[in-house]
Amino acid sequence: RNPAVQIDLGGYLKGYALDRAAQMLRDAKVQGALINIGGNVLAIGSKGAEPWRIGLQHPRRPASMAFLELRDGEAVGSSGDYQRYFELDGRRYSHLIDPRNGQPANDLASVTVLIPPRPEAGTFSDWTSKPLFIAGRAEWPAMARKLGVTHALVLPIQGEAVATEAMRARLVWDEQNGPLRIVP
């Protein structure tokens, strides 16, 4: 019972809010919209003849690291140590806690997932990015398979970025960020 410690489950609500907003817009017969709630994004329709195009924030630089075109019904969720964190003695600590050890997840800088159209795609995008982030560098591919995530982009704190083959096929990667390694 430490008043300085809080658990905030609000991060999971962004995806739910995406799905609710999308349903309201669809009910209102909106043909095209890009919904962005705290960096989690869901596409409805297209931007005229063009698909929606979003930038994926680099976790350490004030610029996009990649671009991604979204199709109708697709959702993107990201988790990382760059929006909510604290630093102590020169080390960054994520706000996401690893339930296996009770410590902040500290192996990755960011994870982004792309969820194909499905019921509750927004919720699923929000819900799946966090376990992949917490799983860490060595275990995120197995966690992605377990959760049915086929499109993932992972940036470790140190080392090169990694993406699934399916995600790499959809990304426009900025080579200034270094190589992008592919995992099956």
Sequence and secondary structure as in RCSB ss.txt:
>XXXX:A:sequence
RNPAVQIDLGGYLKGYALDRAAQMLRDAKVQGALINIGGNVLAIGSKGAEPWRIGLQHPRRPASMAFLELRDGEA
VGSSGDYQRYFELDGRRYSHLIDPRNGQPANDLASVTVLIPPRPEAGTFSDWTSKPLFIAGRAEWPAMARKLGVT
HALVLPIQGEAVATEAMRARLVWDEQNGPLRIVP
>XXXX:A:secstr
  TT     GGGHHHHHHHHHHHHHHHTT   EEEEETTEEEEES BTTB EEEEEE SSSSSEEEEEEE TT E
EEEEESSSSEEEETTEEEES EETTTTEE  SEEEEEEEE S TTHHHHHHHHHHHHHHHHHHHHHHHHHHHT  
EEEEEESSS EEEEHHHHHHEEE GGG  EEEE 
